[in-house]
Amino acid sequence: MTAPAETPSDLADLYAFVSSVLADPPDEAAVKRLASEAFPRDASPQALDNGFRLLERWQSSVDDPTETADRLRKVHTRLFVGPRPRMQIHESWYADDFLGEPLSAVKSTYRDLGVEPSDGLREEPDHAAVELAALEMLARDGADGYRQAFLSVHGWWLPDLAVDLREMSDDTFYEAIGWLLEGILEADGYLLGVDLDDLAPGYDDGPTVSGST
């Protein structure tokens, strides 16, 4: 998780980290580990560096891992769970068709690309944690063409999510996660030749795989 996003393996680690903390807040053991971790300096792109610096600032606030884990659980609940969460981190929500066509589309994309979302994730298939876990798996497999296809169809909303995480969180940890997500997407988009800022929702044709996988 601590490496800059220079290789698919680095990207996989970062995708895995962001996916995990969007699915569930860090528990006490994870807080202890993160509080002592050495994060990269001068990471590229700048958004990753911003995220790592904010995580360092968060580290300095961790006096009692148990209390910090409890606070992050409350922050996570307030942001993503509710009963009236500040955010709905689903692709279909950002497409203004909550649990509608975009959810069906991402399920089809998983089938087309041979992606099997982790059984450990309880969220709907279009939840950010599940989509990022899929990108992690494709990065670990070196499936650049499949990852490019997934991002081309389903990556359009993730930059907006990154901004919203920063703006809607009142906690340094999840503000850092917003920056890290932006940095991962920028790095992976550059690697794959995908400009996520130019993408828009469109599900009619499904993913098109180009190049080697």
Backbone hydrogen bonds in HBPLUS format (Angstrom, degrees):
<---DONOR---> <-ACCEPTOR-->    atom                        ^
c    i                          cat <-CA-CA->   ^        H-A-AA   ^      H-
h    n   atom  resd res      DA  || num        DHA   H-A  angle D-A-AA Bond
n    s   type  num  typ     dist DA aas  dist angle  dist       angle   num
A0006-GLU N   A0004-PRO O   2.94 MM   2  5.75 129.0  2.21 110.1  94.9     1
A0010-ASP N   A0007-THR O   3.04 MM   3  5.15 115.0  2.48  99.9 115.2     2
A0011-LEU N   A0007-THR O   2.95 MM   4  6.31 163.5  1.98 157.6 162.3     3
A0012-ALA N   A0008-PRO O   2.84 MM   4  6.01 152.5  1.91 144.2 151.9     4
A0013-ASP N   A0009-SER O   3.08 MM   4  6.39 157.6  2.13 148.6 153.0     5
A0014-LEU N   A0010-ASP O   3.08 MM   4  6.42 157.1  2.14 150.0 156.3     6
A0015-TYR N   A0011-LEU O   2.75 MM   4  5.99 166.4  1.77 159.8 163.8     7
A0016-ALA N   A0012-ALA O   2.89 MM   4  6.03 160.0  1.93 148.3 154.1     8
A0017-PHE N   A0013-ASP O   3.02 MM   4  6.26 155.6  2.08 143.5 149.6     9
A0018-VAL N   A0014-LEU O   3.01 MM   4  6.23 177.0  2.01 160.5 160.1    10
A0019-SER N   A0015-TYR O   2.89 MM   4  5.94 162.6  1.92 150.9 156.8    11
A0020-SER N   A0016-ALA O   2.94 MM   4  6.05 158.7  1.99 145.7 151.5    12
A0021-VAL N   A0017-PHE O   3.15 MM   4  6.47 158.8  2.20 155.3 159.3    13
A0022-LEU N   A0018-VAL O   3.10 MM   4  6.23 134.2  2.32 144.9 156.3    14
A0022-LEU N   A0019-SER O   3.30 MM   3  5.29 136.4  2.50  96.2 108.0    15
A0023-ALA N   A0019-SER O   3.02 MM   4  6.21 145.1  2.14 147.6 156.9    16
A0024-ASP N   A0020-SER O   2.97 MM   4  6.11 165.6  1.99 148.9 152.8    17
A0031-VAL N   A0027-ASP O   2.85 MM   4  6.12 159.0  1.89 160.1 166.9    18
A0032-LYS N   A0028-GLU O   2.98 MM   4  6.23 161.6  2.01 151.3 155.5    19
A0033-ARG N   A0029-ALA O   3.07 MM   4  6.33 158.4  2.12 145.5 151.3    20
A0034-LEU N   A0030-ALA O   2.84 MM   4  6.04 170.4  1.85 157.0 159.5    21
A0035-ALA N   A0031-VAL O   2.82 MM   4  5.83 152.4  1.89 149.9 157.6    22
A0036-SER N   A0033-ARG O   3.27 MM   3  5.59 146.7  2.39 103.5 112.4    23
A0037-GLU N   A0034-LEU O   3.24 MM   3  5.06 160.8  2.28 100.1 105.9    24
A0048-LEU N   A0045-PRO O   3.00 MM   3  5.63 129.2  2.27 114.6 126.2    25
A0049-ASP N   A0045-PRO O   3.36 MM   4  6.81 156.9  2.42 147.0 153.4    26
A0050-ASN N   A0046-GLN O   2.83 MM   4  6.18 157.5  1.89 156.3 163.0    27
A0051-GLY N   A0047-ALA O   2.98 MM   4  6.24 155.8  2.04 144.9 151.2    28
A0052-PHE N   A0048-LEU O   2.92 MM   4  6.22 163.5  1.95 158.1 161.5    29
A0053-ARG N   A0049-ASP O   2.95 MM   4  6.11 159.1  1.99 150.6 156.4    30
A0054-LEU N   A0050-ASN O   3.01 MM   4  6.24 152.5  2.08 146.1 153.5    31
A0055-LEU N   A0051-GLY O   2.97 MM   4  6.26 149.3  2.06 145.5 154.4    32
A0056-GLU N   A0052-PHE O   2.96 MM   4  6.29 147.0  2.07 143.5 152.4    33
A0057-ARG N   A0053-ARG O   3.00 MM   4  6.35 149.9  2.09 141.7 150.0    34
A0058-TRP N   A0054-LEU O   2.83 MM   4  6.14 154.6  1.89 147.0 154.4    35
A0059-GLN N   A0055-LEU O   2.84 MM   4  6.11 151.7  1.92 145.2 152.8    36
A0060-SER N   A0056-GLU O   3.31 MM   4  6.64 148.4  2.41 143.5 149.6    37
A0061-SER N   A0058-TRP O   2.86 MM   3  5.26 150.8  1.95 111.4 121.1    38
A0062-VAL N   A0059-GLN O   3.09 MM   3  5.41 164.5  2.11 112.4 117.3    39
A0068-THR N   A0064-ASP O   2.92 MM   4  6.17 161.8  1.95 159.1 165.3    40
A0069-ALA N   A0065-PRO O   2.85 MM   4  5.92 162.1  1.88 146.1 150.8    41
A0070-ASP N   A0066-THR O   3.05 MM   4  6.25 154.8  2.11 143.7 150.7    42
A0071-ARG N   A0067-GLU O   2.89 MM   4  6.16 154.3  1.96 146.6 153.9    43
A0072-LEU N   A0068-THR O   2.87 MM   4  6.14 162.5  1.90 155.6 159.8    44
A0073-ARG N   A0069-ALA O   2.96 MM   4  6.15 146.4  2.07 142.0 151.2    45
A0074-LYS N   A0070-ASP O   3.12 MM   4  6.42 153.2  2.19 144.4 150.7    46
A0075-VAL N   A0071-ARG O   2.89 MM   4  6.22 155.1  1.96 150.2 157.9    47
A0076-HIS N   A0072-LEU O   2.82 MM   4  5.92 165.9  1.84 148.7 152.6    48
A0077-THR N   A0073-ARG O   2.97 MM   4  6.13 158.0  2.01 144.1 150.3    49
A0078-ARG N   A0074-LYS O   2.91 MM   4  6.08 161.7  1.94 146.8 152.1    50
A0079-LEU N   A0075-VAL O   2.88 MM   4  6.09 156.1  1.94 152.8 159.3    51
A0080-PHE N   A0076-HIS O   2.87 MM   4  5.81 172.4  1.87 154.7 157.4    52
A0081-VAL N   A0077-THR O   3.00 MM   4  4.58 145.3  2.12 118.4 127.5    53
A0082-GLY N   A0077-THR O   2.76 MM   5  5.64 175.7  1.76 152.3 153.4    54
A0086-ARG N   A0078-ARG O   3.15 MM   8  6.57 153.9  2.22 145.2 153.0    55
A0087-MET N   A0079-LEU O   2.83 MM   8  5.64 155.3  1.89 164.3 164.0    56
A0128-ALA N   A0089-ILE O   2.88 MM  39  5.73 155.3  1.94 165.8 162.8    57
A0093-TRP N   A0090-HIS O   3.11 MM   3  5.21 129.0  2.38  98.3 111.4    58
A0094-TYR N   A0090-HIS O   3.26 MM   4  6.66 159.9  2.30 152.6 156.5    59
A0091-GLU N   A0126-ASP O   2.96 MM  35  5.40 162.2  1.99 141.9 145.3    60
A0095-ALA N   A0091-GLU O   2.98 MM   4  6.26 132.2  2.21 143.1 157.3    61
A0097-ASP N   A0092-SER O   2.86 MM   5  5.14 167.4  1.87 167.5 163.2    62
A0096-ASP N   A0093-TRP O   3.02 MM   3  5.10 161.1  2.06 108.2 112.2    63
A0100-GLY N   A0097-ASP O   2.83 MM   3  5.16 147.3  1.94 145.0 136.8    64
A0103-LEU N   A0100-GLY O   3.10 MM   3  5.56 126.5  2.40 110.7 123.5    65
A0104-SER N   A0100-GLY O   3.28 MM   4  6.69 158.4  2.33 151.3 157.4    66
A0105-ALA N   A0101-GLU O   2.82 MM   4  6.06 154.7  1.89 154.4 162.8    67
A0106-VAL N   A0102-PRO O   2.94 MM   4  6.14 158.7  1.99 148.7 152.5    68
A0107-LYS N   A0103-LEU O   3.15 MM   4  6.36 155.8  2.21 146.2 152.8    69
A0108-SER N   A0104-SER O   3.04 MM   4  6.32 154.6  2.11 145.4 152.1    70
A0109-THR N   A0105-ALA O   2.90 MM   4  6.22 150.0  1.99 146.2 155.2    71
A0110-TYR N   A0106-VAL O   2.94 MM   4  6.20 159.2  1.99 149.5 154.0    72
A0111-ARG N   A0107-LYS O   3.14 MM   4  6.47 158.8  2.18 146.1 151.4    73
A0112-ASP N   A0108-SER O   2.83 MM   4  6.09 163.5  1.86 152.5 157.4    74
A0113-LEU N   A0109-THR O   2.91 MM   4  6.04 154.8  1.97 154.0 159.4    75
A0114-GLY N   A0110-TYR O   2.95 MM   4  5.83 108.4  2.48 136.9 152.5    76
A0115-VAL N   A0110-TYR O   2.77 MM   5  4.64 152.7  1.84 145.1 146.6    77
A0114-GLY N   A0111-ARG O   3.21 MM   3  5.09 155.6  2.28  99.1 106.4    78
A0121-LEU N   A0118-SER O   3.22 MM   3  5.67 167.8  2.24 111.7 115.4    79
A0127-HIS N   A0124-GLU O   2.95 MM   3  5.42 164.4  1.98 123.4 125.7    80
A0130-VAL N   A0127-HIS O   3.03 MM   3  5.41 123.6  2.36 107.3 121.0    81
A0131-GLU N   A0127-HIS O   3.03 MM   4  6.35 166.3  2.05 162.0 166.1    82
A0132-LEU N   A0128-ALA O   2.89 MM   4  5.99 163.7  1.91 155.1 159.6    83
A0133-ALA N   A0129-ALA O   3.03 MM   4  6.08 143.4  2.17 132.1 142.1    84
A0134-ALA N   A0130-VAL O   2.95 MM   4  6.24 146.5  2.07 144.6 153.5    85
A0135-LEU N   A0131-GLU O   3.02 MM   4  6.37 154.4  2.09 145.6 152.2    86
A0136-GLU N   A0132-LEU O   2.85 MM   4  6.12 147.3  1.96 141.4 151.0    87
A0137-MET N   A0133-ALA O   3.03 MM   4  6.29 159.1  2.07 145.8 150.0    88
A0138-LEU N   A0134-ALA O   2.99 MM   4  6.31 161.2  2.03 151.5 156.4    89
A0139-ALA N   A0135-LEU O   2.90 MM   4  6.04 152.1  1.98 145.1 152.8    90
A0140-ARG N   A0136-GLU O   2.90 MM   4  6.19 158.5  1.95 153.9 159.6    91
A0141-ASP N   A0137-MET O   2.99 MM   4  6.19 145.6  2.11 143.2 152.8    92
A0143-ALA N   A0138-LEU O   2.92 MM   5  5.15 152.8  1.99 163.7 161.7    93
A0142-GLY N   A0139-ALA O   3.08 MM   3  5.06 153.7  2.15 100.1 108.3    94
A0144-ASP N   A0142-GLY O   3.01 MM   2  5.66 134.1  2.23 103.0  90.0    95
A0147-ARG N   A0143-ALA O   2.88 MM   4  6.11 159.8  1.92 156.3 162.9    96
A0148-GLN N   A0144-ASP O   2.81 MM   4  5.98 157.3  1.86 150.9 157.3    97
A0145-GLY N   A0212-SER O   3.25 MM  67  5.67 135.2  2.47 138.7 145.7    98
A0149-ALA N   A0145-GLY O   2.97 MM   4  6.17 153.5  2.05 140.4 147.8    99
A0150-PHE N   A0146-TYR O   2.88 MM   4  6.16 157.2  1.94 148.4 154.3   100
A0151-LEU N   A0147-ARG O   2.93 MM   4  6.14 172.0  1.94 153.9 155.9   101
A0152-SER N   A0148-GLN O   2.91 MM   4  5.98 152.6  1.98 145.5 153.5   102
A0153-VAL N   A0149-ALA O   3.26 MM   4  6.47 144.7  2.39 143.4 150.3   103
A0154-HIS N   A0150-PHE O   2.76 MM   4  5.77 168.8  1.77 162.2 166.0   104
A0155-GLY N   A0151-LEU O   2.76 MM   4  4.16 141.2  1.91 120.7 123.1   105
A0158-LEU N   A0155-GLY O   3.23 MM   3  5.51 143.5  2.37 107.6 117.5   106
A0161-LEU N   A0157-TRP O   3.01 MM   4  6.33 151.8  2.09 149.1 158.1   107
A0162-ALA N   A0158-LEU O   2.96 MM   4  6.24 154.8  2.02 150.2 156.1   108
A0163-VAL N   A0159-PRO O   3.15 MM   4  6.49 157.5  2.21 147.2 151.9   109
A0164-ASP N   A0160-ASP O   2.91 MM   4  6.16 163.9  1.94 152.4 157.3   110
A0165-LEU N   A0161-LEU O   2.83 MM   4  6.06 154.7  1.89 154.6 161.1   111
A0166-ARG N   A0162-ALA O   3.31 MM   4  6.58 154.3  2.38 142.3 147.9   112
A0167-GLU N   A0163-VAL O   2.96 MM   4  6.22 159.0  2.00 152.6 159.1   113
A0168-MET N   A0164-ASP O   2.77 MM   4  5.59 155.8  1.82 152.7 157.0   114
A0175-GLU N   A0171-ASP O   3.00 MM   4  6.18 145.4  2.12 151.6 162.5   115
A0176-ALA N   A0172-THR O   2.92 MM   4  6.09 154.0  1.99 147.3 153.6   116
A0177-ILE N   A0173-PHE O   3.07 MM   4  6.47 144.8  2.20 139.4 149.5   117
A0178-GLY N   A0174-TYR O   3.13 MM   4  6.33 148.8  2.23 136.7 143.3   118
A0179-TRP N   A0175-GLU O   3.21 MM   4  6.64 154.4  2.28 147.3 153.2   119
A0180-LEU N   A0176-ALA O   2.87 MM   4  6.18 162.2  1.90 154.8 160.2   120
A0181-LEU N   A0177-ILE O   2.88 MM   4  6.06 161.2  1.91 151.3 155.9   121
A0182-GLU N   A0178-GLY O   3.10 MM   4  6.35 160.9  2.14 145.4 150.3   122
A0183-GLY N   A0179-TRP O   2.92 MM   4  6.20 159.9  1.96 152.2 158.0   123
A0184-ILE N   A0180-LEU O   2.85 MM   4  6.11 160.3  1.89 156.8 161.4   124
A0185-LEU N   A0181-LEU O   3.05 MM   4  6.21 171.5  2.06 154.2 156.3   125
A0186-GLU N   A0182-GLU O   2.95 MM   4  6.13 158.2  2.00 149.0 155.4   126
A0187-ALA N   A0183-GLY O   2.92 MM   4  6.06 164.2  1.94 149.7 154.1   127
A0188-ASP N   A0184-ILE O   2.79 MM   4  5.96 168.1  1.80 158.4 162.0   128
A0189-GLY N   A0185-LEU O   2.78 MM   4  5.71 157.3  1.83 143.3 150.8   129
A0190-TYR N   A0186-GLU O   3.03 MM   4  6.14 155.3  2.09 141.8 148.2   130
A0191-LEU N   A0187-ALA O   2.99 MM   4  6.22 160.0  2.03 145.6 151.4   131
A0192-LEU N   A0188-ASP O   2.91 MM   4  6.06 152.1  1.99 150.1 157.0   132
A0193-GLY N   A0189-GLY O   2.80 MM   4  5.64 118.8  2.18 140.1 153.9   133
A0194-VAL N   A0189-GLY O   2.82 MM   5  4.56 154.7  1.89 135.3 139.9   134
A0198-ASP N   A0195-ASP O   3.03 MM   3  5.65 156.1  2.09 116.7 123.6   135
A0199-LEU N   A0196-LEU O   3.20 MM   3  5.27 163.6  2.22 105.6 110.5   136
